[in-house]
Amino acid sequence: MVTGQDADLTIERLQYFLDHSKDLGAKSLPDAEELRASVELLIAWHRLDKTEYEVVELLKLTNPQKGISYSVLYPHLSNFVSHSRELRVVEKHVAEHGYPADGCPF
């Protein structure tokens, strides 16, 4: 079972990839299969709809059998990681304080 800590570590790992993927000397970068697994973990954790265009495209771009174009993947993954980080902030706030009376966590 995936935990919030797993999601946080996955977000950190993907952010590390984004920060260092263009550095030829970078160590411990996730490979294509690890990228795909990380993306799938966050999709499951956030209960994202796998039929939404952005999610479908990200899954296509992280398909290790087709090869990965990092220049194409980078903007999609960057947006996904940013969105995942924002969702985690909201999830943590709701877990600590509950939903407000109007039901909107924002």
N, CA, C and O of each residue as an XYZ file, in Angstrom:
424
protein
N       0.838     -1.180      0.000
C       0.000      0.000      0.000
C       0.888      1.250      0.000
O       1.883      1.319      0.722
N       0.520      2.204     -0.798
C       1.275      3.452     -0.923
C       0.894      4.383      0.227
O      -0.282      4.521      0.564
N       1.888      5.008      0.815
C       1.646      5.949      1.905
C       1.959      7.370      1.447
O       2.533      7.583      0.379
N       1.575      8.323      2.265
C       1.903      9.709      1.978
C       3.403      9.931      1.932
O       3.896     10.742      1.150
N       4.131      9.200      2.782
C       5.590      9.314      2.776
C       6.157      8.796      1.452
O       7.108      9.368      0.920
N       5.575      7.714      0.918
C       6.000      7.203     -0.391
C       5.781      8.260     -1.469
O       6.636      8.471     -2.329
N       4.629      8.919     -1.413
C       4.321      9.962     -2.396
C       5.316     11.115     -2.278
O       5.799     11.626     -3.289
N       5.620     11.523     -1.049
C       6.585     12.610     -0.843
C       7.967     12.242     -1.382
O       8.617     13.053     -2.042
N       8.410     11.022     -1.099
C       9.719     10.574     -1.587
C       9.744     10.481     -3.107
O      10.757     10.788     -3.736
N       8.638     10.060     -3.690
C       8.551      9.963     -5.149
C       8.606     11.343     -5.785
O       9.276     11.535     -6.799
N       7.910     12.296     -5.200
C       7.952     13.671     -5.705
C       9.387     14.200     -5.626
O       9.873     14.828     -6.567
N      10.058     13.947     -4.508
C      11.452     14.384     -4.358
C      12.351     13.727     -5.404
O      13.227     14.379     -5.971
N      12.134     12.445     -5.655
C      12.947     11.708     -6.636
C      12.742     12.273     -8.038
O      13.704     12.457     -8.784
N      11.479     12.549     -8.397
C      11.205     13.115     -9.717
C      11.772     14.527     -9.831
O      12.276     14.911    -10.886
N      11.691     15.298     -8.752
C      12.265     16.643     -8.769
C      13.779     16.570     -8.924
O      14.368     17.385     -9.635
N      14.411     15.609     -8.269
C      15.854     15.407     -8.427
C      16.177     15.112     -9.889
O      17.138     15.650    -10.437
N      15.376     14.262    -10.513
C      15.570     13.950    -11.925
C      15.466     15.217    -12.768
O      16.306     15.460    -13.634
N      14.431     16.029    -12.514
C      14.251     17.261    -13.282
C      15.422     18.220    -13.080
O      15.872     18.868    -14.025
N      15.909     18.306    -11.853
C      17.005     19.230    -11.548
C      18.340     18.789    -12.140
O      19.185     19.627    -12.455
N      18.537     17.473    -12.292
C      19.857     16.967    -12.663
C      19.903     16.177    -13.963
O      20.969     15.684    -14.333
N      18.798     16.042    -14.658
C      18.777     15.186    -15.854
C      19.650     15.723    -16.987
O      20.094     14.955    -17.841
N      19.894     17.008    -17.002
C      20.721     17.584    -18.067
C      22.200     17.632    -17.697
O      23.041     18.030    -18.503
N      22.504     17.223    -16.476
C      23.881     17.201    -15.991
C      24.494     15.840    -16.312
O      24.074     14.821    -15.764
N      25.473     15.825    -17.187
C      26.077     14.563    -17.613
C      26.789     13.839    -16.474
O      26.981     12.625    -16.542
N      27.176     14.553    -15.451
C      27.869     13.937    -14.324
C      26.949     13.535    -13.186
O      27.420     13.072    -12.148
N      25.660     13.700    -13.360
C      24.707     13.397    -12.287
C      24.711     11.906    -11.971
O      24.835     11.063    -12.859
N      24.574     11.611    -10.703
C      24.555     10.218    -10.249
C      23.160      9.867     -9.740
O      22.408     10.734     -9.293
N      22.838      8.606     -9.814
C      21.602      8.052     -9.251
C      20.337      8.617     -9.875
O      19.328      8.773     -9.187
N      20.372      8.925    -11.155
C      19.146      9.358    -11.822
C      18.266      8.143    -12.083
O      18.773      7.076    -12.429
N      16.952      8.293    -11.922
C      16.076      7.160    -12.218
C      16.118      6.817    -13.704
O      16.219      7.704    -14.552
N      16.041      5.531    -14.009
C      15.995      5.117    -15.410
C      14.547      5.191    -15.905
O      13.653      5.600    -15.164
N      14.328      4.799    -17.142
C      13.004      4.925    -17.761
C      11.938      4.156    -16.992
O      10.829      4.656    -16.805
N      12.258      2.955    -16.550
C      11.273      2.156    -15.816
C      10.964      2.768    -14.455
O       9.818      2.736    -14.007
N      11.975      3.325    -13.797
C      11.750      3.986    -12.507
C      10.905      5.246    -12.681
O      10.048      5.542    -11.849
N      11.149      5.985    -13.763
C      10.322      7.164    -14.040
C       8.868      6.758    -14.210
O       7.969      7.363    -13.626
N       8.649      5.734    -15.013
C       7.287      5.256    -15.268
C       6.625      4.808    -13.962
O       5.479      5.170    -13.694
N       7.334      4.031    -13.157
C       6.782      3.552    -11.889
C       6.466      4.718    -10.950
O       5.452      4.697    -10.253
N       7.321      5.720    -10.933
C       7.093      6.891    -10.080
C       5.854      7.659    -10.518
O       5.041      8.068     -9.689
N       5.719      7.849    -11.811
C       4.547      8.553    -12.342
C       3.279      7.763    -12.023
O       2.279      8.339    -11.595
N       3.318      6.451    -12.231
C       2.143      5.624    -11.943
C       1.791      5.641    -10.459
O       0.613      5.647    -10.102
N       2.808      5.650     -9.588
C       2.559      5.712     -8.153
C       1.818      6.997     -7.793
O       0.848      6.963     -7.036
N       2.271      8.122     -8.328
C       1.620      9.395     -8.005
C       0.225      9.492     -8.619
O      -0.674     10.076     -8.014
N       0.034      8.936     -9.792
C      -1.300      8.921    -10.401
C      -2.251      8.143     -9.500
O      -3.374      8.581     -9.251
N      -1.800      6.988     -9.011
C      -2.632      6.179     -8.120
C      -2.865      6.893     -6.790
O      -3.984      6.904     -6.277
N      -1.812      7.488     -6.232
C      -1.934      8.156     -4.934
C      -2.944      9.307     -4.999
O      -3.771      9.468     -4.101
N      -2.869     10.089     -6.048
C      -3.762     11.244     -6.180
C      -5.112     10.876     -6.798
O      -5.989     11.726     -6.950
N      -5.264      9.599     -7.151
C      -6.500      9.108     -7.772
C      -6.857      9.920     -9.021
O      -8.002     10.330     -9.210
N      -5.855     10.139     -9.858
C      -6.074     10.884    -11.094
C      -6.734      9.983    -12.127
O      -6.508      8.773    -12.152
N      -7.541     10.580    -12.966
C      -8.242      9.853    -14.021
C      -7.252      9.524    -15.140
O      -6.696     10.425    -15.767
N      -7.036      8.234    -15.385
C      -6.060      7.818    -16.399
C      -6.539      8.068    -17.820
O      -5.803      7.804    -18.771
N      -7.761      8.574    -17.984
C      -8.245      8.887    -19.329
C      -8.104     10.373    -19.649
O      -8.362     10.781    -20.781
N      -7.699     11.191    -18.675
C      -7.489     12.615    -18.937
C      -6.293     12.785    -19.867
O      -5.303     12.060    -19.764
N      -6.397     13.737    -20.760
C      -5.380     13.935    -21.794
C      -3.975     14.055    -21.218
O      -3.052     13.393    -21.693
N      -3.804     14.898    -20.194
C      -2.473     15.138    -19.644
C      -1.876     13.864    -19.051
O      -0.682     13.600    -19.197
N      -2.716     13.079    -18.383
C      -2.250     11.837    -17.772
C      -1.893     10.820    -18.854
O      -0.868     10.145    -18.762
N      -2.737     10.711    -19.873
C      -2.473      9.798    -20.990
C      -1.152     10.161    -21.661
O      -0.339      9.281    -21.942
N      -0.931     11.445    -21.918
C       0.307     11.884    -22.567
C       1.533     11.588    -21.704
O       2.560     11.136    -22.210
N       1.420     11.842    -20.417
C       2.549     11.580    -19.526
C       2.873     10.087    -19.487
O       4.044      9.707    -19.481
N       1.854      9.252    -19.463
C       2.091      7.806    -19.483
C       2.720      7.371    -20.806
O       3.577      6.488    -20.824
N       2.302      7.984    -21.905
C       2.918      7.669    -23.203
C       4.392      8.073    -23.210
O       5.252      7.331    -23.686
N       4.664      9.253    -22.678
C       6.032      9.777    -22.698
C       6.979      9.003    -21.789
O       8.193      9.042    -21.987
N       6.440      8.303    -20.798
C       7.289      7.542    -19.882
C       7.277      6.048    -20.194
O       7.684      5.236    -19.363
N       6.816      5.687    -21.378
C       6.788      4.284    -21.776
C       8.200      3.842    -22.162
O       8.713      4.259    -23.200
N       8.839      2.995    -21.331
C      10.230      2.629    -21.614
C      10.399      1.787    -22.881
O      11.488      1.768    -23.455
N       9.360      1.096    -23.328
C       9.481      0.285    -24.540
C       9.595      1.147    -25.792
O      10.174      0.715    -26.789
N       9.057      2.347    -25.752
C       9.093      3.218    -26.925
C      10.281      4.169    -26.899
O      10.525      4.890    -27.867
N      11.005      4.173    -25.814
C      12.102      5.126    -25.681
C      11.574      6.454    -25.170
O      10.425      6.818    -25.421
N      12.403      7.157    -24.467
C      11.976      8.407    -23.849
C      12.757      9.563    -24.451
O      13.987      9.538    -24.513
N      12.023     10.575    -24.893
C      12.634     11.817    -25.340
C      12.594     12.781    -24.161
O      11.542     13.327    -23.830
N      13.737     12.985    -23.533
C      13.768     13.816    -22.342
C      13.395     15.261    -22.635
O      12.835     15.938    -21.773
N      13.692     15.742    -23.827
C      13.330     17.124    -24.155
C      11.816     17.283    -24.253
O      11.290     18.354    -23.949
N      11.116     16.246    -24.668
C       9.652     16.286    -24.731
C       9.060     15.991    -23.357
O       8.064     16.596    -22.962
N       9.673     15.061    -22.632
C       9.169     14.665    -21.314
C       9.310     15.776    -20.283
O       8.430     15.955    -19.441
N      10.405     16.523    -20.339
C      10.734     17.496    -19.295
C       9.582     18.452    -18.951
O       9.239     18.561    -17.774
N       8.967     19.151    -19.923
C       7.897     20.081    -19.537
C       6.672     19.371    -18.954
O       6.045     19.882    -18.026
N       6.334     18.210    -19.487
C       5.183     17.466    -18.960
C       5.453     17.006    -17.531
O       4.608     17.151    -16.647
N       6.638     16.451    -17.319
C       6.985     15.947    -15.998
C       7.126     17.088    -14.998
O       6.742     16.949    -13.836
N       7.665     18.197    -15.437
C       7.811     19.363    -14.569
C       6.448     19.845    -14.073
O       6.283     20.124    -12.886
N       5.484     19.943    -14.971
C       4.129     20.349    -14.582
C       3.492     19.324    -13.654
O       2.824     19.688    -12.686
N       3.697     18.048    -13.947
C       3.122     16.981    -13.134
C       3.688     17.000    -11.718
O       2.942     16.854    -10.749
N       4.986     17.176    -11.594
C       5.620     17.211    -10.273
C       5.130     18.426     -9.490
O       4.840     18.317     -8.298
N       5.036     19.558    -10.134
C       4.535     20.764     -9.478
C       3.100     20.562     -8.993
O       2.761     20.922     -7.865
N       2.271     19.989     -9.845
C       0.875     19.719     -9.485
C       0.803     18.710     -8.334
O       0.008     18.882     -7.410
N       1.616     17.678     -8.384
C       1.631     16.671     -7.319
C       2.049     17.286     -5.991
O       1.486     16.969     -4.943
N       3.039     18.168     -6.045
C       3.493     18.832     -4.823
C       2.364     19.680     -4.225
O       2.156     19.673     -3.012
N       1.645     20.402     -5.068
C       0.525     21.218     -4.592
C      -0.577     20.349     -3.998
O      -1.146     20.692     -2.962
N      -0.881     19.232     -4.643
C      -1.889     18.316     -4.107
C      -1.471     17.776     -2.747
O      -2.310     17.648     -1.854
N      -0.202     17.460     -2.572
C       0.277     16.953     -1.279
C       0.131     18.007     -0.189
O      -0.214     17.672      0.944
N       0.386     19.266     -0.505
C       0.215     20.335      0.481
C      -1.240     20.383      0.938
O      -1.517     20.482      2.133
N      -2.161     20.313     -0.009
C      -3.588     20.333      0.327
C      -3.953     19.090      1.134
O      -4.664     19.189      2.134
N      -3.475     17.925      0.708
C      -3.779     16.679      1.423
C      -3.289     16.739      2.867
O      -3.995     16.322      3.785
N      -2.086     17.253      3.064
C      -1.540     17.354      4.417
C      -2.358     18.328      5.260
O      -2.618     18.071      6.436
N      -2.758     19.435      4.665
C      -3.563     20.417      5.390
C      -4.903     19.818      5.797
O      -5.343     19.980      6.935
N      -5.547     19.127      4.864
C      -6.848     18.512      5.152
C      -6.695     17.424      6.208
O      -7.547     17.292      7.087
N      -5.617     16.644      6.132
C      -5.396     15.587      7.121
C      -5.209     16.171      8.521
O      -5.642     15.580      9.511
N      -4.573     17.316      8.593
C      -4.310     17.935      9.891
C      -5.503     18.718     10.423
O      -5.804     18.668     11.616
N      -6.182     19.444      9.532
C      -7.232     20.358      9.979
C      -8.632     19.948      9.557
O      -9.607     20.517     10.049
N      -8.761     18.976      8.661
C     -10.073     18.605      8.135
C     -10.526     19.621      7.097
O      -9.897     20.661      6.900
N     -11.630     19.293      6.440
C     -12.176     20.217      5.446
C     -12.852     21.385      6.140
O     -13.434     21.208      7.210
N     -12.789     22.577      5.555
C     -13.533     23.712      6.104
C     -15.039     23.471      5.982
O     -15.474     22.558      5.280
N     -15.807     24.274      6.652
C     -17.262     24.108      6.663
C     -17.860     24.141      5.264
O     -18.839     23.443      4.999
N     -17.285     24.945      4.356
C     -17.842     25.027      3.004
C     -17.371     23.877      2.110
O     -17.795     23.789      0.958
N     -16.503     22.996      2.617
C     -16.062     21.828      1.860
C     -14.936     22.090      0.888
O     -14.464     21.161      0.232
N     -14.489     23.333      0.777
C     -13.417     23.672     -0.156
C     -12.115     23.841      0.621
O     -12.040     24.684      1.515
N     -11.095     23.061      0.299
C      -9.850     23.155      1.059
C      -8.999     24.376      0.734
O      -7.945     24.563      1.342
N      -9.431     25.219     -0.219
C      -8.620     26.372     -0.610
C      -9.076     27.635      0.058
O      -8.496     28.697     -0.166
